[in-house]
Amino acid sequence: MTVDRFGFELPLLLAGAFRSLVEALHVQLAAHGHPDARPLHGFALQAIGADGVTVSELGRRLGVSKQAAAKTAASLEKLGYIVREQHATDARAVQLRRSPRGEELLSASAEIFARLRAGWVRELGIERIRALEDDLERIANAGAAKLADFPGWLR
């Protein structure tokens, strides 16, 4: 017999599953030479994209202030995940670009997430995982959830 849960349990379960995946990711990233990588770093590197961005644009993409984006960029630069370059069309602006180390972090993250998902598939079965992913996608799209500014939304 299934017992109904309280409504507040669903967001806690979703957050717990998210945290479990992200913590497992970072344990493995540390073992692969990225001990100082943090969840925000992955969001920021994705927001920077292959073509790079200014600090202001990074802030807009993350949903944070320019000052918060500058602090995140400084952290990424200190860890060797990004480089600063002169902007191609605006002499006053600086372009943030992912470094080879930043690209490697994203590549390693993708491989690790694939292995973590495979572990869930072994535990729950492919049909249940696909159904879960499809249902979560449907709910996220119906609510017009914007994953791009997720870090800013969490503050």
C-alpha positions as CSV (number, residue, x, y, z in Angstrom):
1,M,0.0,0.0,0.0
2,T,1.3,3.4,-1.0
3,V,1.2,6.1,1.7
4,D,0.7,9.7,0.4
5,R,3.5,12.0,1.2
6,F,3.3,15.6,2.4
7,G,3.6,18.2,-0.4
8,F,6.8,19.6,1.1
9,E,8.6,16.3,0.6
10,L,8.7,16.5,-3.2
11,P,11.0,19.5,-3.4
12,L,13.2,18.1,-0.7
13,L,13.5,14.8,-2.5
14,L,14.3,16.5,-5.8
15,A,16.9,18.7,-4.0
16,G,18.3,15.7,-2.3
17,A,18.7,13.7,-5.5
18,F,20.3,16.8,-7.2
19,R,22.7,17.2,-4.3
20,S,23.6,13.5,-4.3
21,L,24.5,13.6,-8.0
22,V,26.5,16.9,-7.7
23,E,28.4,15.7,-4.6
24,A,29.3,12.4,-6.2
25,L,30.4,14.4,-9.3
26,H,32.7,16.5,-7.2
27,V,34.3,13.6,-5.4
28,Q,35.2,12.1,-8.8
29,L,36.3,15.5,-10.2
30,A,38.7,15.9,-7.2
31,A,40.2,12.4,-8.0
32,H,40.6,13.6,-11.6
33,G,42.7,16.7,-10.7
34,H,40.0,19.2,-9.9
35,P,39.8,19.3,-6.1
36,D,38.8,23.0,-6.0
37,A,36.0,22.8,-8.6
38,R,32.6,23.9,-7.2
39,P,29.1,23.5,-8.5
40,L,28.9,27.2,-9.5
41,H,32.1,26.8,-11.6
42,G,30.3,24.3,-13.9
43,F,27.3,26.6,-14.3
44,A,29.6,29.6,-15.0
45,L,31.7,27.7,-17.5
46,Q,28.5,26.6,-19.3
47,A,27.3,30.2,-19.3
48,I,30.6,31.4,-20.7
49,G,30.1,29.1,-23.6
50,A,32.5,28.3,-26.5
51,D,32.6,31.9,-27.7
52,G,33.2,33.6,-24.4
53,V,31.4,36.5,-22.7
54,T,32.0,39.7,-20.9
55,V,31.6,39.9,-17.1
56,S,28.3,41.7,-17.6
57,E,27.0,39.1,-19.9
58,L,28.1,36.3,-17.5
59,G,26.1,38.0,-14.8
60,R,23.0,38.2,-17.0
61,R,23.3,34.6,-18.0
62,L,23.8,33.4,-14.4
63,G,21.1,35.7,-13.1
64,V,23.5,37.4,-10.7
65,S,25.0,40.9,-10.3
66,K,28.0,42.1,-12.3
67,Q,29.9,42.1,-9.0
68,A,29.0,38.5,-8.3
69,A,29.9,37.5,-11.8
70,A,33.3,39.3,-11.5
71,K,34.0,37.4,-8.2
72,T,33.1,34.1,-9.9
73,A,35.3,35.0,-12.9
74,A,38.2,35.8,-10.6
75,S,37.8,32.4,-8.9
76,L,37.7,30.6,-12.2
77,E,40.8,32.4,-13.4
78,K,42.7,31.7,-10.3
79,L,41.9,28.0,-10.8
80,G,43.0,28.1,-14.4
81,Y,39.5,27.4,-15.8
82,I,39.2,30.7,-17.8
83,V,41.4,33.3,-19.4
84,R,40.8,37.0,-20.0
85,E,41.3,38.4,-23.4
86,Q,40.9,41.7,-25.1
87,H,37.4,41.9,-26.6
88,A,37.4,41.7,-30.4
89,T,35.1,44.7,-31.0
90,D,35.1,46.7,-27.8
91,A,38.5,48.1,-26.7
92,R,37.2,48.8,-23.2
93,A,35.8,45.3,-22.6
94,V,37.4,42.1,-21.5
95,Q,36.3,38.7,-22.9
96,L,36.2,35.7,-20.6
97,R,37.0,32.4,-22.4
98,R,37.3,28.9,-21.2
99,S,40.8,27.6,-21.0
100,P,41.9,24.1,-22.0
101,R,41.7,23.2,-18.3
102,G,38.1,24.6,-18.2
103,E,37.2,22.6,-21.3
104,E,38.7,19.5,-19.6
105,L,36.6,20.1,-16.5
106,L,33.4,20.2,-18.5
107,S,34.4,17.1,-20.5
108,A,35.2,15.2,-17.3
109,S,32.0,16.3,-15.7
110,A,30.0,15.1,-18.7
111,E,31.7,11.7,-18.5
112,I,31.2,11.4,-14.8
113,F,27.5,12.4,-15.0
114,A,27.0,9.7,-17.7
115,R,28.5,7.1,-15.3
116,L,26.4,8.4,-12.4
117,R,23.3,8.1,-14.6
118,A,24.3,4.6,-15.5
119,G,24.4,3.7,-11.8
120,W,20.9,5.0,-11.4
121,V,19.9,2.9,-14.5
122,R,21.4,-0.2,-12.8
123,E,19.6,0.5,-9.6
124,L,16.2,1.6,-11.0
125,G,16.1,0.3,-14.6
126,I,16.2,2.2,-17.9
127,E,12.5,2.4,-18.2
128,R,12.0,4.2,-14.9
129,I,15.0,6.5,-15.5
130,R,13.6,7.5,-18.9
131,A,10.2,8.0,-17.5
132,L,11.6,10.1,-14.7
133,E,13.6,12.2,-17.1
134,D,10.6,12.7,-19.4
135,D,8.3,13.6,-16.6
136,L,10.8,16.1,-15.1
137,E,11.3,17.7,-18.5
138,R,7.6,18.0,-19.1
139,I,7.1,19.7,-15.7
140,A,10.1,22.0,-16.1
141,N,8.9,23.0,-19.6
142,A,5.3,23.5,-18.4
143,G,6.5,25.9,-15.7
144,A,8.8,27.7,-18.1
145,A,11.7,27.0,-15.7
146,K,14.9,28.7,-16.8
147,L,17.8,26.5,-16.0
148,A,20.3,29.0,-17.3
149,D,19.8,31.3,-14.4
150,F,19.5,28.6,-11.8
151,P,22.5,29.8,-9.7
152,G,21.1,33.3,-9.4
153,W,17.7,31.9,-8.6
154,L,19.1,29.9,-5.7
155,R,20.5,33.0,-3.9
